Amino acid sequence: MSSIIKVDTIQLADGTAATIENLGLATGALSHRNIWMNGAMQVAQRGTSFTSTGAYTLDRYRQYQTSGTFTDTQSTDAPTGFQYSYKRTNGTAAANGDIALIRHMIEGYCANHLEQGTVDAKDFTISFWVKSSVTGTYILSVQDEGQTVTYAAQYTINTADTWEKKTITIPGYTTTGVATFNTTTSAYMYVNFVLSPGAASYAASTVNTWVAEGMRWAHSSQVDFVNNTGATFQFTGVQLEVGSVATPFEHISYGEELAKCKRYFHRNINNLGGKSIGSGFFYNTTTGFTHYDFPVEMRTRPSYSYSSLSDFRVLYGTGVKTATSSGAQIGVTGARIEWIISGATTGQGFMVDANNTTGYIDFNAEL
């Protein structure tokens, strides 16, 4: 038999009335409340170290820096309760006024319940752990997909090289007809960890409020992290949830996080030489087709690329050949991959496998 306790009011020890907020209760779902993907930095399909600007790095993150050198890594230095963090290490300092940020892009289907850009827009809270060798004021900015409106939120790193937890609550953007918050498969919003104040043309006029100024992801109060040679910046445990309360980070299994990330990017890594890519038949004497099923349905039809044709071999009959080119016809659930060789027999079956341990095929449907 179940029991029910009914009360008219609950008071805290100081006599004030209890609310959802001061009891520390979330207004969103108890599970899958974290809209942010790969917030614990577990998934790294592309690798664990990156130096190219404008590139995707750990899954669901893209970095920008217009000058200077740097290395972004999946680091094992993390606060208690986490295994990994995202770490940027400066090589040579960037020039004053240059852009530097690490961006996370959120799909409309994942965040449309926030209802931004409507009169029903909800407040939402972003919490995270951060550590840097450069102390001072930093900016975390939120933008609509069209980068028409920006909320530049300030937070402070107080002590160098020490993990600190930050919580930022952003009021819902209730103005209609200005911003573009896409609600289906396109980007709903961008969230930027800003590392440089940038030029004045990229700086929002005001912090901690929504401004409709276009392409203003930074603010002049931001410390110029990238102007410090050898500086380090790390973050992990990122959670974005409905409401004004930051609940404890929602850990999910690696397998579930990986599957979510594969909606946007899938890499077939043949880290064992001889691993099969697929089998098929020759349509004519030069062109053969293999079929590849994606592990999850992708956000949209992805692009197709590969490491090098020399990383793969085509086996048919008693022969082994290297393809001279490869292409693909792609849907959201799989692809037909085309392999071009010479001297094949029409209708003959063949198999493609890895020629070494470094080859890969990429399918990219990132926002």
FENDA-V515003 format. One line per field, one symbol per residue. burial: 1 if it has 16 or more other ideal C-beta (glycine too) atoms within 10 Angstrom, else 0. A space follows every 50 residues. Layout:
burial=???
This chain:
burial=00000000000000000000000001110000111111111111110001 00100111111111111101011110011001011111110011001111 11111111011001111000110111111111110001111111101111 11101010000010010101011000001111100111111111111100 01110010011010011110011111110011111111111111111011 00000011011111111111000000110101000101110101000111 01010110101111010000001001010101011011101001000001 01111100111110111
